Amino acid sequence: MKNSLKRLCCLLFGWIGLAGCASVDIDKYRAAQPVLDLKTYFNGTLDAWGMFQDRSGEVIKRFHVVIDASWKGDVGTLDERFTYSDGSTQRRVWTLTRQPDGRYIGRADDVVGEAIGEVAGNALRWRYVMALPVDGKVYNVDFDDWMFLMDDKVMLNRSAMSKFGFHLGDVTLSFTKR
């Protein structure tokens, strides 16, 4: 009986782990309009409003971001200035580099390694690990970040956060280009 229970638990956790790895392929959006061009959309000043929800759906933090974006050739800079609902502030500067195959590599001080971005149609998918400070400790958290261009001014963004394959919460953002 004990061995059967162990096998059942291993099988169950294996299925849960595989389900956590399942994801939509970016190519599914290849024909979606309007077509997202990062150099065009992330150029100039943008505002974004967002929130972090924990895995239960409770809103933990709300924020506003002002983004100053510019490009020199295939290298873009996104200077993000966050103001949180508790009055605290944060700054993150992304450097985006378009690769010959059309993908993007992103770097920022709190990103561990590189963010990998793929664009198809109106969608951008970023995958990266971010070093997040929580209660005096820093945790490396996986982000699966999807952005969808709605029109020439508005983009919607949803990021799923996880650690060791377990869902921690979601970040939702609405970008508006000035």
URGI-V351491 format. One record per residue. RES is the residue in one small letter. D_CENTER is the distance of its C-alpha to the mean C-alpha in Angstrom with 1 decimal. Layout:
res->RES d_center->D_CENTER
res->RES d_center->D_CENTER
This chain:
res->m d_center->44.0
res->k d_center->41.9
res->n d_center->40.9
res->s d_center->40.0
res->l d_center->37.8
res->k d_center->36.0
res->r d_center->35.5
res->l d_center->34.2
res->c d_center->31.7
res->c d_center->30.6
res->l d_center->30.3
res->l d_center->28.3
res->f d_center->25.8
res->g d_center->25.6
res->w d_center->24.8
res->i d_center->22.2
res->g d_center->20.5
res->l d_center->20.8
res->a d_center->19.4
res->g d_center->16.3
res->c d_center->15.9
res->a d_center->16.5
res->s d_center->14.0
res->v d_center->14.6
res->d d_center->15.5
res->i d_center->14.0
res->d d_center->17.7
res->k d_center->18.3
res->y d_center->17.1
res->r d_center->19.2
res->a d_center->21.8
res->a d_center->19.8
res->q d_center->20.7
res->p d_center->20.3
res->v d_center->19.1
res->l d_center->16.0
res->d d_center->17.2
res->l d_center->14.8
res->k d_center->17.9
res->t d_center->19.3
res->y d_center->16.5
res->f d_center->15.2
res->n d_center->18.8
res->g d_center->20.5
res->t d_center->19.4
res->l d_center->16.7
res->d d_center->16.4
res->a d_center->13.5
res->w d_center->14.2
res->g d_center->12.0
res->m d_center->12.6
res->f d_center->11.8
res->q d_center->13.8
res->d d_center->15.2
res->r d_center->16.0
res->s d_center->19.1
res->g d_center->17.4
res->e d_center->18.9
res->v d_center->17.3
res->i d_center->17.3
res->k d_center->16.1
res->r d_center->15.9
res->f d_center->15.2
res->h d_center->15.9
res->v d_center->14.4
res->v d_center->16.7
res->i d_center->15.3
res->d d_center->18.1
res->a d_center->17.2
res->s d_center->19.7
res->w d_center->20.5
res->k d_center->23.3
res->g d_center->23.8
res->d d_center->20.8
res->v d_center->19.2
res->g d_center->17.0
res->t d_center->16.5
res->l d_center->14.1
res->d d_center->15.9
res->e d_center->14.0
res->r d_center->16.3
res->f d_center->15.4
res->t d_center->18.1
res->y d_center->17.8
res->s d_center->20.2
res->d d_center->22.2
res->g d_center->23.0
res->s d_center->21.1
res->t d_center->19.3
res->q d_center->16.8
res->r d_center->16.2
res->r d_center->13.6
res->v d_center->14.6
res->w d_center->12.5
res->t d_center->14.8
res->l d_center->13.8
res->t d_center->16.5
res->r d_center->17.4
res->q d_center->19.0
res->p d_center->22.3
res->d d_center->20.9
res->g d_center->18.5
res->r d_center->15.3
res->y d_center->13.5
res->i d_center->13.2
res->g d_center->11.3
res->r d_center->12.8
res->a d_center->12.9
res->d d_center->15.3
res->d d_center->13.2
res->v d_center->11.2
res->v d_center->13.5
res->g d_center->14.7
res->e d_center->12.7
res->a d_center->9.3
res->i d_center->10.4
res->g d_center->9.7
res->e d_center->11.9
res->v d_center->13.3
res->a d_center->15.8
res->g d_center->17.5
res->n d_center->15.4
res->a d_center->12.1
res->l d_center->9.4
res->r d_center->7.4
res->w d_center->5.5
res->r d_center->6.6
res->y d_center->7.6
res->v d_center->9.6
res->m d_center->9.8
res->a d_center->13.3
res->l d_center->13.4
res->p d_center->16.9
res->v d_center->18.4
res->d d_center->22.1
res->g d_center->23.2
res->k d_center->21.4
res->v d_center->18.3
res->y d_center->16.2
res->n d_center->13.9
res->v d_center->11.1
res->d d_center->9.1
res->f d_center->5.3
res->d d_center->5.2
res->d d_center->2.7
res->w d_center->5.9
res->m d_center->7.8
res->f d_center->11.5
res->l d_center->14.3
res->m d_center->17.0
res->d d_center->19.6
res->d d_center->20.2
res->k d_center->19.2
res->v d_center->16.4
res->m d_center->12.9
res->l d_center->11.1
res->n d_center->7.4
res->r d_center->6.6
res->s d_center->4.3
res->a d_center->7.1
res->m d_center->8.3
res->s d_center->11.4
res->k d_center->14.2
res->f d_center->16.9
res->g d_center->15.7
res->f d_center->16.2
res->h d_center->13.8
res->l d_center->13.5
res->g d_center->11.9
res->d d_center->9.3
res->v d_center->7.8
res->t d_center->9.1
res->l d_center->9.7
res->s d_center->12.5
res->f d_center->13.1
res->t d_center->16.7
res->k d_center->18.3
res->r d_center->21.6
